[in-house]
């Protein structure tokens, strides 16, 4: 495997950046999370107002200001609890990749994956501390949050699926290839979140540091994904991987999305119930929100985020080595169909993607 023309040697540069930051992980994440005081939040938000679930819908306007703020904070808790679970799932596969890399001679990617697992573990700890304090402030528990978030087991299936494919194939190339979509999603959500003007400053500092780590992880997944595709032995394998990636990428994004699964629907409905909305009203509100009954266009921040995600995924598709133009056109078509609203926004209104200024560490 080490003699394969396509190598993971570029990861050495990314690990050098990680080497510089690793000593400050606790200072950048866990210590500010432990110092966070949810009782001092006041009117500060934890999630972008525009990205709060059900924002701008009739059900939103029926909520009191206190309940709107609760829904904003619960949207944050659900998003980052899901992120914590997803990062734990990624760690399971990253450790498997470390084992595989050390055995097969891909030492650079093995050591980077091991380091990434260390970073993700600190992220998970910090998120759980923040979420626990917010929930406690409202008299809720992690059990209440988990009961509402029925989509969490999807992370277990993600690990099981990639582990099975890796066992059958004898490598983790498919995992390397597909994880880019998750990283783009996380970067999009996070950069929108820290741009919220009324964001709690302590939480913003933690999320800024997380966004810096995730930007590097996104570079890693983009590069390793293309190498992994090159290493697949036949055009048939590459085409099957591309087919799977397109449908996976098309299903991802926070907020309203036409391809939301039943689990995502139930999670949003049950979270709205935690704000005092009855089940039937919450069900109706979800369908109207998802299907754009009352708001055909997304709020500007969400629209720019969806355009950014779409452009990043299509750019990745265009860069894929050893893939024919017909397959690439198919992949773009699958993603663009799921993101039809973003395509329309670009074509009809000239909607622009999010633009990100360079971030610096905030201790």
C-alpha positions in Angstrom: 0.0 0.0 0.0 2.8 2.4 0.8 4.2 2.0 -2.7 0.9 3.3 -4.2 1.5 6.4 -6.3 -1.2 8.4 -4.5 0.1 9.0 -1.0 -1.1 10.7 2.2 2.3 12.5 2.7 0.6 15.9 2.5 -0.8 15.3 6.0 2.6 15.9 7.5 2.1 19.6 7.0 -1.3 19.6 8.7 0.1 17.6 11.6 2.7 20.2 12.1 -0.1 22.8 12.6 -1.8 20.5 15.0 1.5 20.0 16.9 1.6 23.7 17.5 -1.9 23.8 19.0 -2.2 20.6 20.9 -0.7 21.9 24.1 -3.4 24.5 24.4 -6.4 22.2 23.9 -7.6 22.4 27.5 -7.1 26.1 27.6 -9.0 26.7 24.4 -11.9 24.4 25.1 -12.4 22.8 28.5 -11.4 25.6 30.8 -13.7 28.2 29.3 -16.5 25.6 29.2 -16.0 24.9 32.9 -16.0 28.7 33.6 -19.2 29.3 31.6 -22.2 30.5 33.7 -25.6 29.7 32.1 -27.4 31.9 34.6 -25.5 34.9 33.3 -26.7 34.5 29.7 -29.3 37.2 29.9 -30.7 37.7 26.4 -27.5 36.4 24.7 -28.1 33.7 22.1 -26.3 30.4 21.6 -27.3 29.9 17.9 -27.9 32.2 15.0 -31.4 33.7 15.3 -32.0 32.9 11.6 -30.9 29.3 12.0 -33.0 28.6 15.0 -35.4 25.8 14.2 -38.8 27.1 13.0 -37.5 30.7 12.9 -40.0 33.0 11.2 -42.8 30.4 11.0 -46.3 31.1 12.4 -45.5 28.8 15.3 -42.4 30.9 16.1 -44.5 34.1 16.4 -46.9 32.3 18.7 -44.1 31.6 21.2 -43.3 34.2 23.9 -39.9 35.9 23.7 -38.7 33.6 26.5 -39.8 30.5 24.6 -38.1 31.8 21.4 -34.9 32.2 23.4 -35.4 28.7 24.8 -35.9 27.3 21.3 -32.7 29.1 20.2 -30.7 27.5 23.0 -32.2 24.1 22.5 -31.4 24.3 18.8 -27.8 24.9 19.9 -27.9 22.0 22.4 -29.3 19.6 19.9 -26.9 20.7 17.2 -23.8 20.4 19.4 -24.9 17.2 21.1 -25.3 15.7 17.6 -21.8 17.1 16.8 -20.4 15.5 19.9 -21.9 12.1 19.0 -20.7 12.5 15.4 -17.2 13.4 16.5 -17.2 10.3 18.8 -18.2 8.2 15.8 -15.5 9.8 13.8 -13.0 8.9 16.5 -13.9 5.3 16.3 -13.1 5.3 12.6 -10.0 7.5 13.0 -8.5 5.0 15.4 -9.3 2.2 13.0 -7.6 4.3 10.3 -4.6 4.8 12.6 -4.2 1.0 13.0 -4.6 0.5 9.3 -2.1 3.2 8.4 0.6 1.9 10.8 0.2 -1.6 9.5 0.2 -0.7 5.8 2.9 1.9 6.0 0.9 5.1 5.7 2.5 6.5 8.8 1.8 10.2 8.2 -2.0 9.8 7.9 -2.0 7.3 10.8 -0.4 9.8 13.1 -2.6 12.6 11.9 -5.7 10.6 12.5 -4.5 9.7 16.0 -4.0 13.4 16.7 -7.4 14.3 15.3 -9.0 11.9 17.7 -7.3 13.7 20.6 -8.6 17.0 19.4 -12.1 15.7 18.9 -12.2 14.2 22.4 -11.5 17.6 23.9 -14.2 19.2 21.7 -16.7 16.6 23.0 -15.8 17.3 26.6 -16.3 21.0 26.2 -19.6 20.7 24.3 -21.0 18.3 27.0 -20.1 20.8 29.7 -21.7 23.7 27.9 -24.9 21.7 27.0 -25.2 20.3 30.5 -25.1 23.8 32.1 -27.6 25.3 29.6 -30.1 22.4 30.3 -29.6 22.6 34.0 -30.5 26.3 33.8 -33.8 25.4 32.4 -34.5 22.4 34.7 -33.8 19.9 31.9 -31.3 17.1 31.7 -29.2 15.3 29.1 -31.7 12.5 29.3 -34.5 15.0 28.2 -32.3 16.1 25.3 -31.5 12.6 24.2 -35.2 11.5 24.4 -36.0 14.4 22.0 -33.1 13.7 19.7 -34.1 10.4 18.2 -31.7 10.9 15.3 -28.6 10.2 17.4 -28.4 6.4 16.6 -27.6 7.4 13.0 -24.0 8.0 14.2 -23.8 4.4 15.3 -25.0 3.2 11.9 -22.4 5.5 10.3 -19.6 3.7 12.2 -21.1 0.3 11.6 -21.6 0.9 7.9 -18.0 2.2 7.3 -16.6 -0.5 9.5 -18.4 -3.2 7.5 -17.4 -1.7 4.2 -13.8 -1.4 5.4 -13.7 -5.0 6.5 -15.1 -6.2 3.2 -12.8 -4.1 1.2 -9.7 -4.4 3.4 -9.2 -0.6 3.6 -10.9 2.5 4.8 -10.8 4.4 1.5 -14.5 4.8 1.3 -14.5 6.5 4.8 -11.7 8.8 3.7 -13.6 9.7 0.6 -17.0 10.5 2.1 -16.2 12.3 5.3 -15.6 15.6 3.5 -19.3 16.3 3.4 -19.6 16.2 7.2 -16.7 18.6 7.6 -18.2 21.1 5.2 -21.5 20.9 7.0 -19.8 21.5 10.4 -17.7 24.4 9.1 -20.8 26.0 7.5 -22.9 25.8 10.7 -20.1 26.9 12.9 -19.1 30.0 10.9 -22.7 31.0 10.8 -23.0 30.5 14.5 -20.0 32.6 15.5 -21.2 35.4 13.2 -24.3 35.8 15.3 -24.0 39.4 16.8 -25.9 38.5 20.0 -23.9 35.3 20.6 -22.8 34.7 24.2 -19.1 35.8 24.1 -17.8 32.9 26.2 -19.5 30.3 23.9 -18.3 32.3 20.8 -14.7 32.0 21.9 -15.0 28.2 22.3 -16.7 27.8 18.9 -14.1 30.1 17.2 -11.4 27.7 18.4 -13.4 24.7 17.2 -13.9 26.3 13.8 -10.2 26.7 13.4 -9.6 23.0 14.2 -12.5 22.0 11.9 -11.1 24.1 9.0 -7.9 22.0 9.2 -10.0 18.8 9.4 -11.8 19.9 6.3 -8.5 20.4 4.4 -7.5 16.9 5.6 -10.7 15.3 4.5 -10.6 17.0 1.1 -7.1 15.8 0.4 -7.4 12.3 1.8 -10.7 11.8 0.0 -9.1 12.4 -3.4 -6.2 10.2 -2.6 -8.5 7.4 -1.3 -10.5 7.6 -4.6 -7.3 7.2 -6.6 -6.4 4.1 -4.6 -9.6 2.3 -5.5 -8.7 -0.4 -7.9 -11.3 -0.1 -10.6 -13.6 2.4 -12.3 -16.6 0.3 -11.0 -15.4 0.8 -7.4 -14.9 4.5 -7.9 -18.3 4.9 -9.5 -20.0 3.1 -6.7 -18.2 5.2 -4.2 -19.2 8.4 -6.1 -22.9 7.2 -6.2 -22.9 6.7 -2.5 -21.1 10.0 -1.8 -23.6 12.0 -3.9 -26.6 10.7 -2.0 -24.9 11.1 1.4 -23.9 14.7 0.7 -27.4 15.5 -0.6 -29.0 14.5 2.6 -26.9 16.7 4.9 -27.6 20.1 6.4 -29.0 21.6 9.5 -32.3 23.5 9.2 -35.2 22.7 6.9 -34.2 20.4 4.1 -36.4 18.5 1.7 -34.6 15.2 2.3 -34.9 15.3 6.1 -35.4 11.8 7.4 -38.2 10.7 9.7 -35.7 10.7 12.6 -34.8 14.4 11.9 -38.5 15.3 11.7 -39.2 13.6 15.1 -36.2 15.3 16.7 -37.3 18.8 15.6 -40.9 18.1 16.6 -39.9 16.8 20.1 -37.6 19.7 20.6 -40.4 22.1 19.9 -42.5 20.2 22.4 -39.9 21.0 25.1 -40.9 24.6 24.5 -44.5 23.9 25.4 -46.0 23.2 22.0 -48.4 20.3 21.7 -47.4 17.3 19.6 -50.0 17.9 16.8 -49.2 21.6 16.5 -45.5 20.7 16.4 -46.1 18.1 13.7 -48.0 20.5 11.5 -45.4 23.3 12.1 -42.6 21.0 11.0 -44.3 20.0 7.8 -45.0 23.6 6.9 -41.4 24.6 7.7 -39.8 21.8 5.8 -42.1 22.2 2.7 -41.7 26.0 2.7 -45.4 26.7 2.9 -45.1 30.1 4.6 -41.5 31.1 3.8 -40.4 30.1 0.3 -37.0 31.7 0.7 -34.6 31.0 3.6 -33.4 33.9 5.8 -30.2 35.4 4.3 -27.7 33.7 6.6 -29.2 30.3 6.0 -29.4 30.9 2.2 -25.8 31.9 2.1 -24.8 28.8 4.1 -26.7 26.5 1.8 -25.1 28.1 -1.2 -21.7 27.7 0.4 -22.3 24.0 1.1 -23.5 23.3 -2.4 -20.6 25.1 -4.0 -18.1 23.3 -1.8 -19.5 19.9 -2.6 -19.7 20.6 -6.3 -16.1 21.9 -6.3 -15.0 18.7 -4.6 -16.8 16.6 -7.2 -15.2 18.5 -10.0 -11.7 17.8 -8.5 -12.2 14.0 -8.2 -9.5 12.1 -10.0 -10.3 9.1 -12.2 -14.0 9.9 -12.5 -15.7 10.5 -15.8 -17.6 13.6 -16.7 -20.9 11.7 -16.9 -20.6 10.4 -13.3 -19.6 13.9 -12.1 -22.6 15.4 -13.8 -24.8 12.7 -12.1 -23.3 13.5 -8.7 -23.8 17.3 -9.1 -27.4 16.6 -10.3 -28.2 14.6 -7.1 -26.9 17.3 -4.8 -28.4 20.2 -6.8 -31.8 18.5 -6.7 -31.7 18.3 -2.9 -30.4 21.9 -2.8 -32.9 23.2 -5.4 -33.6 26.3 -3.3 -29.9 27.2 -3.3 -29.7 26.7 -7.1 -32.7 29.0 -7.6 -31.3 31.6 -5.2 -28.1 31.7 -7.2 -29.8 31.7 -10.6 -32.6 34.2 -9.9 -31.3 36.4 -7.2 -27.6 36.1 -7.6 -27.3 34.8 -4.0 -23.7 34.6 -2.8 -22.0 32.0 -0.7 -20.8 32.7 2.8 -17.4 34.4 2.9 -15.1 33.6 5.8 -12.4 35.9 7.2 -9.4 34.2 8.7 -9.8 33.2 12.3 -7.3 33.6 15.1 -7.2 31.6 18.4 -9.3 33.0 21.3 -8.2 31.7 24.7 
